[in-house]
């Protein structure tokens, strides 16, 4: 290692070791989380990560508050009213997982006009005054079909399980899956259902459509639906197809059982629920006067055959494989985007 590299490494270690409040000129600032849905394990893990990381930040005096709010229904009108209430309550920043990329733009613009920082993540918004943090969901969907093309070079029929209807993430992943089918035309989407990113909903939806489908070679998913699909298919006399998983613990556990018993192979991919903590730190950095690009991209979290056991061991029962972000991580993401 050169002296320059040693100095850079030492500086990075020293920076990471500094208490979180050492960076902050935001100790009086209040940040709110506006979340549109909490009805699956991913959203629950997202909220848990938010509470854990922001609770430590409040305790350290980095910010005065980091309050989470979730709407009762996945409705843009309800979330817009929630944002308007946050404006009235005097929050300095709103971190937003949006029900719609466009339907909340009016409320977001009201917040910006009131001097409030808005950082959207996962379900992002298109209002120019807001910041956006997302993975390339379209590429995530396309990569599922690319994986299947290597395992099933002759192709076959696919069942697509979508997420929540009308949500940006659902539309983008589905568009990527269909791009993948165009790229690998040996595959055909024989049927499509909405699983709402929830295993019980997916199981019921898959069970309902299976009788009308031909033989299925693969199941392309969005996360929170792979285990439900497997249970529905296992209840029939069909051969188990390759089901793309979504990093949920029950999916990974089932996959390992099938791998051990039958050498079953697949892959698993999703955005880490802890992206909410990255959005929190990005909002904090903007409040602290940092210049941040409006669009930040983080990689999706992929699990493969050779690292399944390690990821399963590190995933909480009933939870989701996850990455939580520190303030130092957020600074690196911000700097790398410049």
C-alpha positions as CSV (number, residue, x, y, z in Angstrom):
1,X,0.0,0.0,0.0
2,X,1.3,3.5,-0.9
3,X,1.6,6.2,1.7
4,X,-1.2,8.1,-0.1
5,X,-3.5,5.1,0.1
6,X,-2.5,4.6,3.8
7,X,-3.4,8.2,4.6
8,X,-6.7,7.9,2.7
9,X,-7.6,4.7,4.5
10,X,-6.6,6.2,7.9
11,X,-8.7,9.3,7.2
12,X,-11.7,7.1,6.2
13,X,-11.4,5.1,9.5
14,X,-11.1,8.2,11.5
15,X,-14.1,9.8,9.8
16,X,-16.2,6.6,10.4
17,X,-15.2,6.6,14.0
18,X,-16.3,10.1,14.7
19,X,-19.6,10.4,16.6
20,X,-22.6,11.0,14.4
21,X,-23.3,14.4,15.9
22,X,-19.8,15.7,15.0
23,X,-21.0,16.4,11.5
24,X,-24.3,17.9,12.3
25,X,-25.6,21.5,12.2
26,X,-29.0,20.0,12.3
27,X,-29.7,19.3,16.0
28,X,-32.9,21.5,16.0
29,X,-34.2,20.1,12.7
30,X,-37.2,17.7,12.5
31,X,-37.6,15.1,9.8
32,X,-40.7,13.1,9.1
33,X,-41.2,9.8,7.2
34,X,-44.3,9.6,5.0
35,X,-45.0,6.0,4.1
36,X,-48.0,4.9,2.0
37,X,-48.2,1.2,2.9
38,X,-47.1,-1.2,5.6
39,X,-48.8,-4.5,4.7
40,X,-45.9,-6.7,3.9
41,X,-42.6,-7.8,5.4
42,X,-40.5,-5.4,3.3
43,X,-42.3,-2.4,4.6
44,X,-42.2,-3.6,8.1
45,X,-38.4,-4.1,7.8
46,X,-38.1,-0.7,6.3
47,X,-40.0,0.9,9.2
48,X,-37.9,-1.1,11.7
49,X,-34.6,0.1,10.1
50,X,-35.9,3.7,10.1
51,X,-36.7,3.5,13.8
52,X,-33.4,1.9,14.7
53,X,-31.1,4.3,12.8
54,X,-33.1,7.5,13.3
55,X,-33.6,6.7,17.0
56,X,-29.9,6.6,17.5
57,X,-29.5,9.9,15.5
58,X,-32.1,11.6,17.7
59,X,-30.4,10.3,20.9
60,X,-27.1,11.6,19.6
61,X,-28.5,15.0,19.0
62,X,-28.0,14.9,15.2
63,X,-31.7,15.9,14.7
64,X,-34.5,16.8,17.0
65,X,-37.0,14.3,15.7
66,X,-37.5,11.7,13.0
67,X,-41.1,10.7,13.2
68,X,-42.6,8.0,11.0
69,X,-46.2,8.2,9.6
70,X,-48.0,5.5,7.6
71,X,-51.3,6.0,5.8
72,X,-54.1,3.5,6.6
73,X,-54.7,2.8,2.9
74,X,-52.4,2.9,-0.2
75,X,-54.1,6.0,-1.5
76,X,-52.3,9.0,-3.0
77,X,-55.1,11.4,-1.8
78,X,-54.6,10.2,1.8
79,X,-50.8,10.5,1.6
80,X,-51.1,14.0,0.0
81,X,-53.2,15.1,3.1
82,X,-50.6,13.5,5.3
83,X,-47.9,15.6,3.7
84,X,-50.0,18.7,4.0
85,X,-50.3,18.0,7.8
86,X,-46.5,17.6,8.0
87,X,-46.2,21.1,6.4
88,X,-48.5,22.5,9.1
89,X,-46.6,20.7,11.9
90,X,-43.4,22.5,10.9
91,X,-41.1,19.6,9.8
92,X,-37.9,20.7,8.1
93,X,-37.6,17.7,5.8
94,X,-40.0,14.9,4.6
95,X,-38.6,11.5,3.6
96,X,-41.2,10.0,1.3
97,X,-42.1,6.5,0.0
98,X,-44.8,7.6,-2.4
99,X,-48.0,5.9,-3.5
100,X,-47.6,7.4,-6.9
101,X,-44.8,9.1,-8.9
102,X,-47.1,11.9,-10.1
103,X,-50.2,12.1,-7.9
104,X,-48.3,13.5,-5.0
105,X,-46.4,16.2,-6.9
106,X,-48.8,18.9,-5.9
107,X,-48.4,18.2,-2.2
108,X,-44.6,17.8,-2.6
109,X,-44.5,21.2,-4.4
110,X,-46.4,22.8,-1.5
111,X,-43.8,21.4,0.9
112,X,-40.9,22.7,-1.2
113,X,-42.6,26.1,-1.5
114,X,-42.8,26.1,2.3
115,X,-39.0,25.6,2.5
116,X,-39.2,21.9,3.4
117,X,-36.7,19.4,1.9
118,X,-38.4,16.4,0.3
119,X,-36.4,13.2,-0.3
120,X,-38.3,10.4,-2.0
121,X,-37.1,6.8,-2.1
122,X,-38.3,3.4,-3.3
123,X,-41.6,4.9,-4.5
124,X,-40.2,8.1,-5.9
125,X,-41.9,11.3,-7.2
126,X,-41.3,13.2,-10.4
127,X,-41.7,16.7,-8.9
128,X,-38.4,18.5,-9.8
129,X,-38.0,20.1,-6.4
130,X,-37.7,16.7,-4.7
131,X,-34.8,14.4,-4.4
132,X,-35.0,10.8,-5.5
133,X,-33.2,7.6,-4.3
134,X,-33.9,4.4,-6.1
135,X,-32.5,1.3,-7.6
136,X,-32.8,0.7,-11.3
137,X,-36.0,-1.3,-10.9
138,X,-36.4,-1.8,-14.6
139,X,-32.9,-3.4,-14.7
140,X,-33.8,-5.5,-11.7
141,X,-36.8,-7.0,-13.7
142,X,-34.8,-7.5,-16.8
143,X,-32.0,-9.3,-14.9
144,X,-34.5,-11.9,-13.7
145,X,-35.2,-13.0,-17.3
146,X,-31.5,-12.9,-18.1
147,X,-30.8,-15.2,-15.2
148,X,-33.5,-17.6,-16.4
149,X,-32.0,-17.5,-19.9
150,X,-28.8,-19.0,-18.6
151,X,-30.6,-21.7,-16.5
152,X,-33.3,-22.4,-19.2
153,X,-31.6,-21.8,-22.6
154,X,-34.6,-23.4,-24.4
155,X,-36.9,-20.9,-22.7
156,X,-40.5,-21.6,-21.8
157,X,-43.6,-20.1,-20.3
158,X,-43.3,-17.6,-17.5
159,X,-45.8,-16.6,-14.8
160,X,-45.4,-12.9,-13.7
161,X,-46.3,-11.9,-10.2
162,X,-46.6,-8.2,-9.9
163,X,-46.7,-5.9,-6.8
164,X,-49.2,-3.2,-5.9
165,X,-51.2,-2.0,-8.9
166,X,-50.5,1.6,-9.8
167,X,-47.3,2.0,-7.9
168,X,-44.2,3.2,-9.6
169,X,-42.0,0.3,-8.4
170,X,-44.5,-2.3,-9.8
171,X,-44.7,-0.6,-13.2
172,X,-40.9,-0.3,-13.5
173,X,-40.1,-3.9,-12.5
174,X,-42.8,-5.2,-14.8
175,X,-41.5,-3.1,-17.7
176,X,-38.0,-4.6,-17.1
177,X,-39.4,-8.1,-17.1
178,X,-41.1,-7.5,-20.4
179,X,-37.9,-5.9,-21.8
180,X,-36.1,-9.1,-20.8
181,X,-38.6,-11.3,-22.6
182,X,-38.1,-9.2,-25.7
183,X,-34.3,-9.7,-25.3
184,X,-34.7,-13.4,-24.7
185,X,-37.7,-14.3,-27.0
186,X,-37.5,-18.0,-26.1
187,X,-39.6,-17.0,-23.1
188,X,-43.3,-16.1,-23.1
189,X,-45.3,-14.5,-20.3
190,X,-48.3,-16.9,-20.1
191,X,-50.0,-15.2,-17.2
192,X,-49.8,-12.3,-14.8
193,X,-51.3,-11.7,-11.4
194,X,-50.9,-9.1,-8.6
195,X,-49.4,-10.4,-5.4
196,X,-49.2,-7.0,-3.6
197,X,-45.6,-8.0,-2.4
198,X,-47.3,-10.2,0.2
199,X,-46.9,-14.0,0.4
200,X,-50.5,-14.7,1.3
201,X,-51.9,-12.5,-1.5
202,X,-49.5,-14.1,-4.0
203,X,-50.4,-17.6,-2.9
204,X,-54.1,-17.0,-3.4
205,X,-53.6,-15.2,-6.8
206,X,-51.2,-17.9,-8.1
207,X,-53.6,-20.7,-7.0
208,X,-56.4,-18.9,-8.8
209,X,-54.6,-18.6,-12.2
210,X,-52.7,-21.9,-12.3
211,X,-55.6,-24.1,-13.7
212,X,-55.7,-21.8,-16.8
213,X,-52.0,-21.9,-17.5
214,X,-49.8,-24.3,-19.6
215,X,-46.6,-25.7,-18.1
216,X,-44.6,-23.0,-16.4
217,X,-40.8,-23.0,-16.6
218,X,-40.2,-19.9,-14.5
219,X,-41.9,-17.4,-12.2
220,X,-40.7,-13.8,-12.3
221,X,-41.5,-11.8,-9.2
222,X,-41.1,-8.5,-7.4
223,X,-40.4,-9.7,-3.8
224,X,-42.6,-10.9,-1.1
225,X,-44.3,-13.3,-3.4
226,X,-41.9,-16.2,-4.2
227,X,-42.8,-18.3,-1.1
228,X,-46.5,-17.9,-1.7
229,X,-46.1,-18.9,-5.3
230,X,-44.1,-22.0,-4.2
231,X,-46.8,-23.0,-1.8
232,X,-49.5,-22.6,-4.4
233,X,-47.6,-24.7,-7.0
234,X,-46.6,-27.4,-4.4
235,X,-50.3,-28.0,-3.8
236,X,-50.7,-29.2,-7.4
237,X,-49.1,-32.0,-9.4
238,X,-47.1,-29.5,-11.4
239,X,-43.3,-29.6,-11.6
240,X,-41.8,-26.8,-9.5
241,X,-40.5,-24.1,-11.8
242,X,-37.6,-21.8,-11.1
243,X,-39.1,-19.1,-8.9
244,X,-37.1,-15.8,-8.6
245,X,-37.2,-14.9,-4.9
246,X,-37.3,-11.4,-3.3
247,X,-34.9,-11.6,-0.3
248,X,-37.6,-12.4,2.3
249,X,-36.6,-14.8,5.0
250,X,-39.4,-17.3,4.3
251,X,-38.3,-17.3,0.6
252,X,-34.7,-17.9,1.5
253,X,-35.5,-20.6,4.0
254,X,-37.7,-22.5,1.5
255,X,-35.0,-22.1,-1.1
256,X,-32.4,-23.6,1.2
257,X,-34.6,-26.5,2.1
258,X,-35.2,-27.2,-1.6
259,X,-31.5,-26.7,-2.4
260,X,-30.5,-29.3,0.3
261,X,-33.2,-31.8,-0.7
262,X,-33.3,-31.5,-4.5
263,X,-30.3,-29.2,-5.5
264,X,-32.9,-26.6,-6.4
265,X,-31.3,-23.5,-8.0
266,X,-32.6,-19.9,-8.3
267,X,-31.6,-16.4,-7.4
268,X,-33.1,-13.6,-5.2
269,X,-33.2,-9.9,-5.7
270,X,-34.8,-6.8,-4.1
271,X,-34.0,-3.3,-2.9
272,X,-32.8,-3.4,0.7
273,X,-35.5,-2.1,3.1
274,X,-32.7,-0.1,4.9
275,X,-32.8,2.4,1.9
276,X,-35.1,4.4,4.2
277,X,-32.1,5.1,6.4
278,X,-30.0,6.3,3.4
279,X,-32.9,8.7,2.6
280,X,-32.9,9.9,6.2
281,X,-29.2,10.7,6.1
282,X,-29.4,12.3,2.7
283,X,-32.2,14.6,4.0
284,X,-30.0,15.4,7.1
285,X,-27.0,16.2,4.8
286,X,-29.1,18.5,2.7
287,X,-30.4,20.3,5.8
288,X,-26.8,20.6,6.9
289,X,-26.0,22.6,3.7
290,X,-24.5,19.9,1.5
291,X,-25.0,20.0,-2.3
292,X,-26.7,16.8,-3.3
293,X,-27.7,15.7,-6.8
294,X,-31.4,15.3,-7.3
295,X,-31.2,11.7,-8.4
296,X,-29.2,9.1,-6.5
297,X,-29.0,5.4,-7.5
298,X,-28.2,2.5,-5.1
299,X,-27.6,-1.1,-6.2
300,X,-30.2,-3.7,-5.7
301,X,-29.3,-6.5,-3.3
302,X,-28.9,-9.8,-5.0
303,X,-28.5,-13.3,-3.4
304,X,-27.1,-16.2,-5.4
305,X,-26.7,-19.9,-5.0
306,X,-23.3,-19.6,-3.4
307,X,-24.1,-17.0,-0.8
308,X,-27.6,-18.1,0.1
309,X,-26.6,-19.6,3.5
310,X,-24.7,-16.5,4.6
311,X,-27.5,-14.2,3.7
312,X,-30.1,-16.4,5.4
313,X,-28.1,-16.6,8.6
314,X,-28.0,-12.8,8.7
315,X,-31.7,-12.3,8.0
316,X,-34.1,-12.0,10.9
317,X,-36.9,-14.5,11.1
318,X,-39.9,-13.1,9.3
319,X,-37.8,-10.3,7.9
320,X,-35.9,-9.3,4.8
321,X,-32.2,-9.4,3.8
322,X,-31.1,-5.9,4.6
323,X,-28.5,-3.2,4.5
324,X,-28.8,-0.2,6.9
325,X,-26.9,3.0,6.1
326,X,-24.8,5.3,8.2
327,X,-24.1,8.9,7.8
328,X,-20.7,8.1,6.4
329,X,-22.3,5.8,3.8
330,X,-24.7,8.6,2.8
331,X,-21.7,11.0,2.3
332,X,-20.0,8.4,0.1
333,X,-23.1,8.0,-2.0
334,X,-23.5,11.8,-2.3
335,X,-19.8,12.3,-3.2
336,X,-19.8,9.5,-5.8
337,X,-22.8,11.0,-7.6
338,X,-21.0,14.3,-8.2
